[in-house]
Amino acid sequence: MVRCWYGKQAITRTSWTSANPGRRSCCCPDEGSSCRWIGWYDPEMCARSRMIIPGLLRGRNELEERLEVAIDA
C-alpha cells in the first residue's frame, strides 16, 4: 500500500496536462491539501506521444460536445 506524506492511502489519478497526457500517478487523497506528494505510476511518455495525445483529446471533446448539442436539438 502506498501512502502520502500525511500517512494516508494514496489514490491513483490520471494526468491530462500537455506535459503528461494519460500518465498515471499516485497522490495524496486530499485534493487541495498542502501534502503535494506525488509518485508517478507510469514511465514518462516519449516526445511524440506528448505532442499527439492532447490534439486527439481536443478532437474527441469537440465531437462529444457536438453530439450533445445534436441530441438536445
C-alpha distances in whole Angstrom, upper triangle without the diagonal:
4,7,10,13,14,11,10,7,8,10,12,15,18,21,25,26,29,27,24,25,22,20,16,14,11,12,13,13,17,19,22,20,21,18,18,15,14,13,15,13,17,19,22,25,28,31,33,30,29,33,33,30,31,35,34,32,35,37,35,34,38,39,37,39,42,41,40,43,45,44,45,48
4,7,10,11,9,8,6,6,8,10,13,16,18,22,23,26,24,21,22,20,17,14,11,8,9,10,11,14,17,19,17,18,14,15,11,11,9,12,11,15,17,20,23,26,29,31,28,27,31,31,28,29,33,32,30,33,35,33,33,36,37,35,37,40,40,39,42,44,43,44,47
4,7,8,5,5,5,5,9,11,14,17,19,23,24,27,25,22,24,22,19,16,12,9,8,8,9,12,15,17,14,15,11,12,9,10,10,13,13,17,20,22,25,28,30,32,30,28,32,33,30,30,34,33,31,33,36,34,33,37,38,36,38,41,41,40,43,45,44,44,48
4,5,5,6,7,6,9,12,14,17,18,21,22,25,23,21,23,21,18,15,12,8,7,5,8,10,12,14,11,11,7,9,6,8,9,12,14,17,20,21,24,27,29,31,29,27,31,32,29,29,32,32,30,32,35,33,32,36,37,35,37,40,40,39,42,44,43,43,47
4,5,8,10,9,13,15,17,20,20,24,24,27,24,23,25,24,21,19,15,12,10,8,11,11,14,14,11,10,6,8,6,9,11,15,17,20,22,23,26,29,31,33,31,29,33,34,31,31,35,35,32,34,38,36,35,39,40,38,39,43,43,42,44,47,46,46,50
4,6,9,10,13,16,18,21,22,25,25,28,27,25,27,26,23,20,17,14,11,8,10,10,13,13,10,10,7,10,9,12,14,18,19,23,25,26,29,32,34,36,34,32,35,36,33,33,36,37,34,36,39,37,36,39,41,39,39,43,43,41,44,47,46,46,49
4,7,9,12,15,18,21,22,26,27,30,28,26,28,26,23,20,17,13,11,9,10,11,15,16,13,13,10,13,11,13,14,17,18,22,24,26,29,32,34,37,34,32,36,37,34,34,37,37,34,37,40,38,37,40,42,39,40,44,44,42,45,47,46,46,50
4,6,9,13,15,19,20,24,25,28,27,24,26,24,22,18,15,11,10,7,7,9,12,14,12,13,10,12,11,12,14,17,17,21,24,25,28,32,33,35,32,31,34,35,32,32,35,35,32,34,37,35,34,37,39,36,37,41,40,39,42,44,43,43,46
4,7,10,13,17,19,22,24,27,26,23,24,22,20,16,13,9,9,7,7,10,13,16,14,16,13,14,12,12,12,15,15,18,21,23,26,30,32,33,30,29,33,33,30,30,33,33,30,32,35,33,32,36,37,34,36,39,38,37,40,42,41,41,45
4,7,10,13,15,19,20,23,22,19,20,18,16,12,9,6,5,5,6,9,11,14,13,14,11,11,9,9,9,12,11,15,18,20,22,26,28,30,27,25,29,29,26,26,30,29,27,29,32,30,29,33,34,31,33,36,36,35,38,40,39,39,43
4,7,10,13,16,18,21,20,17,18,16,14,10,8,5,6,6,6,9,11,14,14,16,13,13,11,10,10,11,11,14,17,19,21,25,26,28,25,23,27,27,24,24,27,26,23,26,28,26,25,29,30,28,29,33,32,31,34,36,35,36,39
4,7,10,13,16,19,18,14,14,12,10,7,5,4,6,9,9,12,12,15,16,18,15,14,12,10,9,9,8,11,14,16,17,21,23,24,21,20,23,23,20,20,24,23,20,23,25,23,23,27,27,25,27,31,30,29,32,34,33,34,38
4,7,10,12,15,15,12,12,9,8,6,5,6,7,10,10,12,11,14,15,17,15,13,12,10,10,10,9,11,14,15,16,20,21,22,19,18,21,21,17,17,21,20,17,20,22,20,19,23,24,22,24,27,27,26,29,31,31,31,35
4,7,9,12,12,9,8,6,6,4,6,9,10,13,13,15,14,16,18,20,18,15,15,12,12,10,10,10,13,13,13,17,18,19,15,14,17,17,13,13,17,16,14,16,19,17,17,20,21,20,22,25,25,24,27,29,29,30,33
4,6,9,9,6,6,5,5,6,8,11,11,14,15,16,14,16,18,19,18,14,14,11,12,10,11,11,13,12,12,15,16,17,14,12,15,15,12,11,15,15,12,15,18,17,16,19,21,20,21,24,25,25,27,29,29,30,33
4,7,8,6,4,6,7,9,11,14,15,17,18,19,16,18,20,21,21,17,18,15,16,14,14,13,15,13,12,15,15,15,12,10,12,12,9,8,11,12,9,11,14,13,13,16,18,17,18,21,22,22,24,26,27,28,30
4,5,5,5,8,9,11,12,16,16,18,19,20,17,17,20,21,20,17,17,15,16,14,16,15,15,13,12,14,14,15,12,9,11,12,10,8,12,13,11,12,15,15,15,17,20,19,20,23,24,24,26,29,29,30,32
4,6,6,9,10,13,15,18,19,22,23,23,21,21,23,24,23,20,20,17,18,16,17,16,15,12,11,12,11,12,10,6,8,10,8,6,9,12,10,11,14,15,15,17,20,20,21,23,25,25,27,29,30,31,33
4,6,10,9,12,13,17,17,20,22,23,20,21,22,22,22,18,18,15,16,13,15,13,13,9,9,10,9,11,10,6,9,11,10,9,13,14,14,15,18,19,19,21,23,23,24,27,28,29,31,33,34,35,37
4,6,5,9,10,14,15,18,20,21,19,20,21,22,20,17,16,13,13,10,12,10,10,7,7,10,10,12,9,7,10,12,10,9,13,14,13,15,18,18,18,21,23,22,24,27,27,28,30,32,33,34,36
4,6,9,11,15,16,19,20,22,20,21,23,24,23,19,19,16,15,12,13,11,12,10,8,11,11,11,8,6,9,9,6,7,10,11,9,12,14,14,14,17,19,19,21,23,24,24,27,29,29,31,33
4,6,10,13,15,18,19,21,19,21,23,24,23,19,19,15,15,12,11,9,11,10,9,12,13,13,10,9,12,11,8,9,13,12,10,13,15,14,15,18,19,19,21,23,24,24,27,28,29,30,33
4,7,10,13,16,17,20,18,20,21,22,20,17,16,12,11,8,8,6,8,7,8,11,13,14,11,10,14,14,11,12,16,15,14,17,19,18,18,22,23,22,24,27,27,28,30,32,32,33,36
4,7,10,13,14,17,16,18,19,20,18,15,14,10,9,6,5,6,9,10,11,15,17,18,15,14,17,17,14,15,19,18,16,19,21,20,20,24,25,23,25,28,28,28,31,33,33,34,37
4,6,10,12,14,14,16,16,17,15,12,10,7,6,4,5,7,10,11,13,17,19,20,17,16,20,20,17,18,22,21,19,22,24,23,23,26,28,26,28,31,31,31,34,36,35,36,39
4,7,9,12,13,15,15,15,13,11,8,6,5,6,6,10,13,14,17,20,22,24,21,20,24,24,21,21,25,25,22,25,28,26,25,29,30,29,30,34,33,33,36,38,37,38,41
4,6,9,9,11,11,12,9,8,6,4,6,9,10,13,16,16,19,22,24,26,23,21,25,26,23,22,26,26,23,25,28,27,26,29,31,29,30,34,34,33,36,38,37,38,41
4,6,7,9,8,9,7,7,6,7,10,12,13,17,19,20,23,26,27,29,27,25,28,29,26,25,29,29,26,28,31,29,28,31,33,31,32,35,35,34,37,39,38,38,42
4,6,9,9,11,10,10,10,10,13,15,15,18,21,22,24,28,29,31,28,26,29,30,26,26,29,29,26,27,30,28,27,30,32,29,30,34,33,32,35,37,36,36,40
4,6,6,9,8,9,10,12,15,17,18,21,24,24,26,30,31,33,30,27,30,31,28,27,30,30,27,28,31,29,28,31,33,30,30,34,34,32,35,38,36,36,40
4,6,9,9,9,11,12,15,17,18,21,23,23,25,28,29,30,28,25,28,29,25,24,27,27,24,25,28,27,25,28,30,27,27,31,31,29,32,35,34,34,37
4,7,8,8,11,13,16,18,20,23,25,24,26,29,29,31,29,26,28,30,27,25,28,29,25,26,30,28,26,29,31,29,29,33,33,31,33,36,36,35,38
4,5,7,10,12,16,18,20,23,25,25,27,30,31,33,31,28,31,32,29,27,31,32,28,29,33,32,29,32,35,32,32,36,37,35,37,40,39,39,42
4,6,9,12,15,18,21,24,25,25,27,30,31,33,31,28,31,33,30,28,32,33,30,31,34,34,31,34,37,35,35,39,39,37,40,43,42,42,45
4,5,9,12,15,18,21,23,23,25,29,29,32,30,27,30,32,29,28,32,32,30,31,34,33,32,35,37,35,35,39,40,38,40,43,43,42,46
4,6,10,13,16,18,20,19,22,25,26,28,26,23,26,28,26,24,28,29,26,28,31,30,29,32,34,32,33,36,37,36,38,41,41,40,44
4,7,10,13,16,17,18,21,24,25,28,25,23,26,28,25,25,29,29,27,28,32,31,30,33,35,33,34,38,38,37,39,42,42,42,45
4,7,9,12,14,14,17,20,22,24,22,20,23,25,22,22,26,26,24,26,29,28,27,30,32,31,32,35,36,35,38,40,40,40,43
4,6,9,11,12,15,19,20,23,21,19,23,24,22,22,26,26,24,26,29,28,28,31,33,32,33,36,36,36,39,41,41,41,45
4,6,7,8,12,15,17,19,17,16,20,21,18,19,23,23,21,24,27,26,26,29,30,29,31,34,34,34,37,39,39,40,43
4,7,9,12,15,18,20,17,17,20,21,18,20,23,22,21,24,26,25,25,29,30,29,31,34,34,34,37,38,38,39,42
4,6,8,12,15,16,14,14,17,18,16,17,21,20,19,22,24,23,24,27,28,27,30,32,32,33,36,37,37,39,41
4,6,9,12,14,12,13,16,17,16,18,21,20,20,23,25,24,26,29,30,29,32,34,34,35,38,39,39,41,43
4,7,9,12,10,9,13,14,13,15,18,18,18,21,23,23,24,27,28,28,30,32,33,34,36,38,38,40,42
4,7,8,6,7,10,11,10,13,15,15,16,18,20,20,22,24,25,26,28,30,31,32,34,35,36,38,40
4,5,5,6,9,10,11,13,15,16,17,19,21,21,23,25,26,27,29,31,32,33,35,37,38,40,41
4,6,5,6,9,10,12,14,15,16,18,20,21,22,24,26,27,28,30,31,33,35,36,37,39,41
4,5,5,6,9,11,12,13,15,16,17,19,21,22,23,25,27,28,29,31,33,34,35,37,38
4,5,5,6,9,10,10,12,14,15,16,18,20,21,22,24,26,27,28,30,31,33,34,36
4,6,6,7,9,11,11,13,15,16,17,19,21,22,23,25,27,28,30,31,32,34,36
4,6,7,8,10,11,12,14,16,17,18,20,21,23,24,26,27,29,30,32,33,35
4,6,6,6,9,10,11,13,15,16,17,19,21,22,23,25,26,28,29,31,32
4,5,5,6,9,10,11,12,14,15,17,18,20,21,23,25,26,27,29,30
4,5,5,6,9,10,11,12,14,15,17,19,20,21,23,24,26,27,29
4,5,5,6,9,10,11,12,14,15,17,18,20,21,23,24,26,27
4,5,5,6,9,10,11,12,14,16,17,18,20,21,23,25,26
4,5,5,6,9,10,11,12,14,15,16,18,20,21,23,24
4,5,5,6,9,10,11,12,14,15,17,18,20,21,23
4,5,5,6,9,10,11,12,14,16,17,18,20,21
4,5,5,6,9,10,11,12,14,15,16,18,20
4,5,5,6,9,10,11,12,14,15,17,19
4,5,5,6,9,10,11,12,14,16,17
4,5,5,6,9,10,10,12,14,15
4,5,5,6,9,10,11,12,14
4,5,5,6,9,10,11,12
4,5,5,6,9,10,11
4,5,5,6,9,10
4,5,5,6,9
4,6,5,6
4,5,5
4,6
4
